[in-house]
Amino acid sequence: MHAGSNDSTPGYADTASANMMFVFAIVAVATIGGFMFGYDSGVINGTQDGLQQTFSLTRFETGFNVAALLVGCAVGAFIAGRLADLIGRRTVMIIAAILFVVSALAAGDAPSSVVFIAARFLGGLGVGAASVLCPAYISEVTPARSRGKLASLQQIMIITGLTGAFLANYVLAKVAGGSTSTLWLGHPAWRWMFWMQVIPAAAFLIMLLIIPESPRFLVSRGRLAQAEKVLARIFGSAEAKRKVEEISRSLATDHHRPKLSDLLDSNGKIRRIVWVGIGLAVFQQLVGINVVFYYGTVLWESVGFSESDSLLINVVSGVLSIGACVFTIFTVDQIGRRPLLIIGSIGMAVTLGTVAAAFSTGSLVNGTLQLSHPAGVVALVSANLYVVFFNLSWGPVMWVMLGEMFPNQIRGSGLAVAGFAQWMANYAISVSFPTMAASLGLVITYGFYAASALVSFFFVRSMVHETKGMELEHMRG
């Protein structure tokens, strides 16, 4: 992959020549997938008490129910990346939207843990698909100069979805008098937390029916006239013809339609760019961000906050995350991807280390960590600063890079493998947290996340190259 280019790069599509209103409209629809990604991931936070009581779950079984979504996410990301090369980015996103609706209805109505796990697995297929295809679609329909800014909207929508789930859970639990208390129609609040998801999922499905297919997919399938029509709406007729030719040339170097084996080089080894994508995907999870999202309520209750206060802290964290993502939107195409990743790695290592240090001052009372008020404040502030650093760097930038860094020929397959790795790492971190926290303690657990953040700094320094301003047709693997 080449270093970033400037505005004079041959084939550079100037934002000024693009129909940005049309671009914003289709990007807005695609980012609803990010919202669903966030909502489906975050809705589990605050329902654990209901799951434990209703299904009589042990600590391990609770962790497995919480992480059931993530197994589906890994499978969904891999299948979607490959399927998108066969039937299209938009078509696969429509399938994902249908899965969101079915999963929400089934999870809320689950009569047993087994049914609940199956429902969440289906939802995971949708989340996995949306996680890799929404940023890829956005990258493939936006001009190079504004691609980072528009692709970063995906992370804002992920956090908005998470925050929306946290807020909905907080309100529903507040109205019912607790997550396990009866709310409407004789059902407890925790079931309604899942059913609320049907509303944004249905909106996503309807809106997907009105946006066009990715022009780069259309070219890869030989549907040049359709691709030119979409590109003409974005760049105008003259530029559309040139772009179709340029995309065709970038695909013609391999003389066949995209396939999984394209990830191997001429010597039969996995391409370096694929390892970079996997590394970015895995490190984004090893820093422990989803422990905050999935177990935030349980974590803050363990250090002395009430359930209501803990749910509210999650909402505050979500708002801070959105603010950090807004910063990235306005800087990612100026500062670049790589510098933001480096800043994030350093910031996360310091703040996670501080959280671990604060936890080290606590004492165990009946198996629950108790902190002094000053230590609790330090832990809370540091955890929220950690969330800010993550969401101005690795949160949005990892998805931006995965959507743009692979050459056209291997974008679908590269996303399939990197997305699978990302969700498997997510699963490993989420499932291991309850056991690690119980057996090793929160100090060592958070120390591991801090060490991972430090290692990610050296990974970026040595392996990751800048993609700012480069046309997708100029990416090299």
C-alpha positions in Angstrom: 0.0 0.0 0.0 1.4 3.3 -1.0 1.8 6.3 1.2 -0.9 8.9 1.0 -1.1 11.1 -2.1 -2.2 14.7 -2.5 -4.8 16.4 -4.5 -2.7 16.2 -7.7 -2.9 12.4 -7.8 -4.0 11.2 -11.3 -7.6 10.2 -11.2 -8.3 12.2 -8.1 -12.1 12.9 -7.9 -12.5 16.5 -6.6 -15.2 16.9 -4.0 -16.1 20.2 -5.6 -17.2 18.4 -8.7 -19.3 15.9 -6.9 -23.1 16.0 -6.2 -22.5 16.0 -2.4 -26.2 16.3 -1.6 -26.8 12.9 -3.3 -23.6 11.5 -1.6 -24.8 12.7 1.8 -28.2 11.2 1.3 -27.0 7.7 0.4 -24.3 7.8 3.1 -26.9 8.7 5.7 -28.9 5.6 4.8 -25.8 3.4 4.9 -24.9 4.7 8.3 -28.2 3.5 9.8 -26.4 0.1 9.5 -23.9 1.5 11.9 -26.7 2.6 14.2 -28.1 -0.9 14.2 -24.6 -2.3 14.8 -24.3 -0.1 17.9 -27.9 -0.6 19.1 -27.8 -4.4 18.8 -24.4 -4.5 20.5 -25.4 -2.2 23.3 -29.0 -3.4 24.1 -27.6 -6.3 26.1 -26.1 -3.8 28.6 -28.7 -3.6 31.4 -30.6 -6.8 30.6 -28.2 -9.2 32.4 -30.2 -9.2 35.6 -33.3 -10.1 33.7 -31.5 -12.9 31.8 -30.0 -14.3 35.0 -33.3 -14.4 36.9 -35.5 -15.5 34.0 -33.3 -18.3 32.8 -31.5 -19.1 36.1 -28.0 -18.5 34.6 -24.6 -19.0 36.2 -21.9 -16.3 35.8 -20.4 -18.3 32.9 -23.8 -18.9 31.2 -24.6 -15.2 31.5 -21.3 -14.4 29.7 -22.2 -16.9 27.0 -25.7 -15.3 26.5 -24.1 -11.9 26.4 -21.6 -13.0 23.8 -24.0 -15.1 21.7 -24.3 -12.1 19.3 -20.6 -12.0 18.7 -20.4 -15.5 17.3 -23.0 -14.5 14.8 -21.1 -11.3 14.1 -17.9 -13.2 13.2 -19.8 -15.6 10.9 -21.9 -12.7 9.4 -18.8 -10.5 8.7 -17.0 -13.3 6.9 -20.1 -14.4 4.9 -21.1 -10.9 4.1 -17.7 -9.9 2.8 -17.7 -12.7 0.3 -21.5 -12.6 -0.5 -21.1 -8.9 -1.2 -18.8 -9.8 -4.1 -21.5 -12.1 -5.5 -24.8 -10.3 -5.0 -23.9 -6.8 -4.1 -23.2 -4.5 -1.0 -26.8 -3.1 -1.0 -28.5 -6.5 -1.3 -26.5 -8.0 1.6 -27.3 -4.9 3.8 -31.0 -5.5 3.1 -30.7 -9.1 4.3 -28.9 -7.8 7.4 -31.8 -5.4 8.1 -34.3 -8.3 7.9 -32.2 -10.2 10.4 -32.2 -7.2 12.8 -36.0 -7.3 12.8 -36.4 -11.0 13.3 -33.7 -11.1 16.0 -35.2 -8.3 18.0 -38.7 -9.9 18.0 -37.3 -13.4 18.9 -34.9 -12.2 21.6 -37.5 -10.3 23.4 -40.0 -13.2 23.3 -37.4 -15.9 24.1 -38.9 -18.6 26.4 -35.5 -20.1 27.2 -31.8 -19.4 27.1 -31.3 -21.6 24.0 -33.9 -19.7 22.0 -32.4 -16.4 23.2 -28.9 -17.5 22.1 -30.3 -18.5 18.7 -32.1 -15.1 18.3 -29.0 -13.2 19.2 -26.9 -15.3 16.8 -29.3 -14.2 14.0 -28.9 -10.6 15.1 -25.1 -11.1 15.1 -25.2 -12.2 11.4 -26.8 -8.8 10.7 -24.4 -6.9 12.9 -21.4 -8.6 11.3 -22.7 -7.9 7.8 -23.4 -4.2 8.6 -20.0 -3.8 10.3 -18.0 -4.6 7.2 -20.3 -3.6 4.4 -21.6 -0.2 5.6 -18.0 1.4 5.7 -17.1 -0.4 2.4 -20.2 0.9 0.7 -19.5 4.4 2.0 -15.9 4.3 0.8 -17.1 3.1 -2.7 -19.6 5.9 -3.2 -17.7 8.9 -1.8 -15.0 11.2 -3.3 -11.4 10.6 -2.0 -11.0 14.0 -0.5 -14.0 13.6 1.8 -14.0 9.8 2.2 -12.4 9.7 5.7 -14.9 12.3 6.9 -17.9 10.5 5.6 -16.7 7.1 6.5 -16.1 8.3 10.1 -19.9 9.0 10.3 -20.2 5.2 10.6 -18.6 5.3 14.1 -20.8 8.2 15.2 -23.8 6.1 14.3 -22.4 3.1 16.0 -22.0 5.2 19.2 -25.4 6.8 18.7 -26.9 3.3 18.4 -25.1 2.3 21.6 -26.2 5.5 23.4 -29.7 5.0 22.0 -29.8 1.5 23.5 -28.4 2.7 26.8 -30.9 5.6 27.0 -33.9 3.3 26.0 -32.8 0.8 28.6 -32.5 3.5 31.2 -35.9 5.0 30.5 -37.7 1.6 30.3 -36.1 0.4 33.6 -36.9 3.7 35.2 -40.5 3.6 34.1 -40.9 0.0 35.2 -39.0 0.4 38.5 -36.2 -1.9 37.4 -35.1 -4.0 34.5 -36.8 -7.1 35.9 -40.1 -5.3 36.8 -43.2 -5.6 34.7 -43.7 -2.8 32.2 -46.4 -3.2 29.4 -48.7 -6.1 28.5 -47.4 -8.1 31.5 -43.9 -8.3 30.2 -40.8 -7.2 32.1 -38.8 -4.2 31.0 -35.8 -6.2 29.8 -37.9 -7.9 27.1 -39.1 -4.5 25.9 -35.4 -3.4 25.7 -35.0 -5.9 22.8 -38.4 -5.2 21.2 -37.6 -1.4 20.9 -35.0 -2.3 18.4 -37.6 -3.2 15.8 -38.3 0.5 15.1 -34.8 1.5 13.8 -34.4 -1.9 12.1 -37.6 -1.4 10.1 -36.5 2.1 9.1 -33.2 0.8 7.9 -34.8 -1.8 5.8 -37.2 0.6 4.1 -34.5 3.2 3.4 -32.1 0.7 1.9 -34.7 0.0 -0.9 -34.1 3.6 -2.3 -30.3 3.8 -2.5 -28.2 2.6 -5.5 -25.8 -0.3 -5.5 -22.1 0.3 -5.2 -20.7 1.4 -8.6 -17.5 -0.5 -8.0 -19.4 -3.7 -7.4 -21.4 -3.1 -10.5 -18.2 -2.7 -12.6 -16.8 -5.9 -11.0 -19.9 -7.8 -12.3 -19.7 -6.3 -15.8 -22.7 -4.0 -15.3 -20.9 -1.0 -16.7 -24.0 1.0 -17.8 -25.6 0.8 -14.3 -22.3 1.8 -12.7 -21.9 4.7 -15.0 -25.4 5.9 -14.2 -24.7 5.8 -10.4 -21.3 7.6 -10.9 -23.0 10.2 -13.1 -25.3 11.1 -10.3 -22.3 11.6 -8.1 -19.6 13.2 -10.4 -21.4 14.1 -13.6 -21.4 12.2 -17.0 -17.9 13.0 -18.2 -16.2 12.0 -14.9 -18.5 8.9 -14.6 -17.1 7.5 -18.0 -13.6 8.1 -16.8 -14.2 6.5 -13.4 -15.8 3.4 -15.0 -12.7 2.9 -17.1 -10.4 3.5 -14.2 -12.2 1.0 -12.0 -12.2 -1.5 -14.9 -8.5 -1.2 -15.3 -7.9 -1.7 -11.6 -9.8 -5.0 -11.7 -8.4 -6.1 -15.1 -4.9 -6.6 -13.6 -6.2 -9.9 -12.1 -8.2 -10.9 -15.1 -11.0 -12.5 -13.1 -13.8 -11.6 -10.8 -12.9 -11.2 -7.1 -12.4 -14.4 -5.1 -11.0 -15.4 -1.7 -7.7 -16.8 -3.1 -6.9 -13.3 -4.3 -5.7 -12.7 -0.7 -2.6 -14.7 -1.5 0.4 -13.3 -3.4 2.2 -14.9 -6.3 4.2 -17.0 -3.8 1.0 -18.4 -2.2 1.5 -16.4 1.0 -1.1 -14.1 2.6 -0.6 -10.6 1.3 1.0 -8.1 3.8 -2.0 -5.8 3.5 -4.3 -8.6 4.7 -2.1 -9.0 7.9 -2.3 -5.2 8.4 -6.1 -5.4 8.2 -6.3 -8.3 10.6 -3.9 -6.5 13.0 -6.0 -3.3 13.0 -9.2 -5.3 13.5 -7.8 -7.4 16.4 -6.0 -4.6 18.3 -9.3 -2.5 18.2 -10.8 -5.2 20.5 -7.7 -6.2 22.6 -7.8 -2.7 24.2 -11.1 -3.9 25.9 -13.5 -1.2 24.6 -16.5 -3.6 24.5 -16.0 -4.5 28.2 -17.1 -1.0 28.9 -20.1 -1.3 26.5 -21.3 -4.8 27.3 -20.5 -4.9 31.0 -20.5 -1.2 31.9 -23.6 -1.5 34.2 -22.2 -4.5 36.0 -18.7 -2.9 36.3 -19.9 0.4 37.8 -22.3 -1.5 40.2 -19.2 -3.5 41.4 -17.5 -0.3 42.4 -20.4 1.1 44.3 -22.8 2.8 41.9 -26.5 1.9 41.9 -28.1 0.2 38.8 -29.8 3.5 37.9 -26.6 5.5 38.2 -24.6 2.9 36.3 -27.1 3.0 33.4 -26.8 6.8 33.4 -23.0 6.6 33.3 -23.3 4.5 30.2 -25.4 7.3 28.6 -22.7 9.9 29.6 -20.0 7.7 28.1 -22.0 7.5 24.9 -22.3 11.3 24.6 -18.6 11.8 25.2 -17.9 9.1 22.5 -20.0 11.0 20.0 -18.2 14.2 20.7 -14.8 12.5 20.2 -16.1 11.1 16.8 -17.1 14.6 15.7 -13.5 15.7 16.3 -12.3 12.8 14.1 -14.8 13.8 11.3 -13.3 17.2 11.1 -9.6 16.1 11.3 -9.2 12.6 9.7 -8.9 14.0 6.2 -6.5 16.7 7.4 -4.4 15.0 10.1 -4.6 11.6 8.5 -5.5 8.1 9.7 -2.1 7.0 11.0 -1.4 9.9 13.4 -4.9 9.5 14.9 -4.2 5.9 15.6 -0.9 6.7 17.2 -2.5 9.4 19.5 -5.3 6.9 20.4 -2.8 4.1 21.3 -0.9 6.4 23.7 -4.0 7.9 25.3 -5.6 4.5 25.8 -2.5 3.0 27.3 -2.2 5.8 29.9 -5.9 6.0 30.8 -6.3 2.2 31.1 -3.2 2.0 33.2 -4.7 4.7 35.5 -8.0 2.7 35.8 -6.0 -0.4 36.8 -4.0 1.7 39.3 -7.3 3.0 40.9 -8.7 -0.5 41.1 -5.5 -1.7 42.9 -6.4 0.5 45.8 -9.8 -1.2 46.4 -10.7 -4.1 48.7 -13.0 -7.1 48.1 -16.2 -7.2 50.2 -18.3 -10.3 49.6 -16.6 -10.8 46.3 -17.3 -7.2 45.1 -14.6 -4.6 44.6 -15.1 -1.6 46.9 -13.3 1.7 46.2 -12.8 4.8 48.2 -14.7 7.8 46.8 -11.5 9.5 45.4 -10.4 6.2 43.8 -13.9 5.7 42.4 -13.8 9.2 40.8 -10.3 8.6 39.3 -11.5 5.3 37.9 -14.7 6.9 36.4 -12.9 9.9 34.9 -10.1 7.8 33.5 -12.5 5.3 32.0 -14.4 8.0 30.3 -11.2 9.6 29.0 -10.2 6.2 27.7 -13.6 6.1 25.8 -12.8 9.5 24.3 -9.3 8.5 23.1 -10.8 5.3 21.6 -13.5 7.2 19.7 -11.3 9.8 18.3 -8.9 7.2 16.9 -9.3 3.4 16.8 -13.1 3.5 16.9 -13.8 5.3 13.7 -10.3 5.1 12.0 -10.1 1.3 12.0 -13.4 1.1 10.1 -12.4 3.9 7.7 -9.2 2.1 6.9 -10.8 -1.4 6.5 -13.3 0.2 4.1 -10.6 1.8 1.9 -7.2 0.2 2.3 -7.7 -3.0 0.2 -7.4 -2.9 -3.6 -10.7 -3.2 -5.5 -10.0 -6.8 -6.4 -9.7 -8.0 -2.8 -11.9 -5.5 -0.9 -14.7 -8.0 -0.3 -12.4 -10.9 0.7 -10.2 -8.6 2.8 -13.1 -7.3 4.7 -14.4 -10.8 5.2 -11.2 -12.0 6.8 -10.5 -8.8 8.8 -14.1 -8.6 9.9 -14.1 -12.2 11.1 -10.9 -11.5 13.0 -12.4 -8.4 14.6 -15.5 -10.2 15.8 -13.6 -13.3 17.1 -11.3 -10.9 19.1 -14.5 -9.1 20.3 -15.9 -12.5 21.4 -12.8 -13.6 23.1 -12.5 -10.4 25.1 -16.2 -10.3 26.0 -16.4 -13.9 27.1 -13.2 -13.9 29.0 -13.9 -10.7 31.0 -16.2 -12.2 33.7 -13.8 -15.0 34.3 -10.7 -12.8 34.2 -12.3 -10.3 36.5 -13.2 -13.0 39.0 -10.0 -15.1 38.9 -7.3 -12.5 38.1 -9.0 -9.4 39.4 -9.9 -6.1 37.6 -6.3 -4.8 38.1 -4.7 -7.5 36.0 -7.6 -7.5 33.6 -7.3 -3.8 32.9 -3.5 -4.0 32.9 -3.8 -6.4 30.0 -5.9 -4.0 28.0 -3.4 -1.2 28.8 -0.5 -3.4 27.6 -2.4 -4.2 24.4 -2.9 -0.5 23.7 0.8 0.1 24.2 1.7 -2.8 21.7 -0.8 -1.3 19.2 1.3 1.9 19.2 4.3 -0.1 17.9 2.1 -2.0 15.4 0.9 1.2 13.8 4.4 2.7 13.8 5.9 -0.3 11.9 3.0 -1.7 9.8 0.4 0.9 8.9 0.8 3.3 6.1 -1.3 6.5 5.4 -4.3 6.3 3.0 -5.4 9.9 3.3 -6.5 11.4 -0.1 -5.8 8.2 -2.2 -8.3 7.0 -4.7 -9.5 3.5 -4.1 -8.1 2.5 -7.5 -4.6 3.4 -6.3 -4.6 1.2 -3.3 -2.0 -1.5 -3.5 -1.8 -4.8 -1.6 
